[in-house]
Amino acid sequence: MKLSPDLRNATVKVSVLGETDEREAAIDGLEHAKGFIRRELGLRLSNLRFAPDLRFQLDEGVSYSVRVSQLLREAQQEEHNARS
């Protein structure tokens, strides 16, 4: 999560595994629940004057790592098959 200097805005990076439509659906769900999440933050972060406005963003880092791992496994399998 990245907060603005005045603590009024927060960008929340979310990792979601799955196909593109599934990842977009997860972000849509979070956008739909934004008011509830913000209200809960406000209740729990009583030391803040305002609950930050939330912006959800897909974090592609996990998907990238999964893809690299998959490619490495495939390369190892191909190498193993070539030796056999």
C-alpha positions as CSV (number, residue, x, y, z in Angstrom):
1,M,0.0,0.0,0.0
2,K,1.2,3.5,-0.8
3,L,-0.1,6.5,1.1
4,S,-0.1,10.1,-0.1
5,P,1.9,12.5,2.2
6,D,-1.4,13.9,3.6
7,L,-2.7,10.3,4.2
8,R,-5.9,11.1,2.3
9,N,-5.2,8.7,-0.6
10,A,-4.0,5.1,-0.6
11,T,-3.1,3.0,-3.6
12,V,-3.5,-0.7,-2.7
13,K,-1.7,-3.2,-4.9
14,V,-3.5,-6.5,-5.0
15,S,-2.1,-9.8,-6.2
16,V,-4.6,-12.1,-7.9
17,L,-3.8,-15.4,-9.6
18,G,-6.0,-16.5,-12.5
19,E,-7.0,-15.4,-15.9
20,T,-7.4,-11.8,-16.9
21,D,-11.1,-11.7,-16.5
22,E,-10.8,-13.3,-13.0
23,R,-8.2,-10.7,-12.0
24,E,-10.4,-7.9,-13.3
25,A,-13.4,-9.3,-11.4
26,A,-11.4,-9.3,-8.2
27,I,-10.6,-5.6,-8.7
28,D,-14.2,-4.9,-9.5
29,G,-15.3,-6.6,-6.3
30,L,-12.9,-4.5,-4.3
31,E,-14.1,-1.4,-6.0
32,H,-17.6,-2.4,-5.2
33,A,-16.7,-2.9,-1.5
34,K,-14.6,0.3,-1.3
35,G,-17.1,2.1,0.9
36,F,-17.3,-0.7,3.4
37,I,-13.5,-1.2,3.5
38,R,-13.0,2.5,3.9
39,R,-15.5,2.7,6.7
40,E,-13.9,-0.2,8.5
41,L,-10.5,1.4,8.2
42,G,-11.9,4.6,9.7
43,L,-13.2,2.7,12.7
44,R,-9.9,0.8,13.2
45,L,-7.5,3.7,12.5
46,S,-8.9,6.1,15.1
47,N,-5.7,8.1,15.2
48,L,-6.3,9.3,11.7
49,R,-8.6,12.3,11.1
50,F,-9.9,10.8,7.8
51,A,-9.9,7.3,6.3
52,P,-7.9,7.4,3.1
53,D,-9.6,7.2,-0.3
54,L,-8.7,3.8,-1.7
55,R,-7.5,3.0,-5.2
56,F,-7.0,-0.7,-6.1
57,Q,-4.4,-1.7,-8.6
58,L,-3.3,-5.1,-9.8
59,D,0.1,-6.2,-8.8
60,E,1.5,-8.1,-11.7
61,G,4.6,-9.2,-9.7
62,V,3.1,-12.5,-8.5
63,S,1.8,-13.4,-11.9
64,Y,5.1,-12.6,-13.4
65,S,6.9,-14.9,-10.9
66,V,4.5,-17.7,-11.5
67,R,5.0,-17.4,-15.3
68,V,8.8,-17.4,-14.9
69,S,8.6,-20.5,-12.7
70,Q,6.4,-22.2,-15.2
71,L,8.8,-21.4,-18.1
72,L,11.8,-22.8,-16.0
73,R,9.9,-26.0,-15.3
74,E,9.1,-26.4,-19.0
75,A,12.8,-25.8,-19.9
76,Q,13.9,-28.4,-17.4
77,Q,11.4,-30.9,-18.7
78,E,12.5,-30.3,-22.3
79,E,16.2,-30.7,-21.2
80,H,15.3,-33.9,-19.4
81,N,13.4,-35.3,-22.4
82,A,16.3,-34.4,-24.7
83,R,18.7,-36.4,-22.5
84,S,16.5,-39.5,-22.5
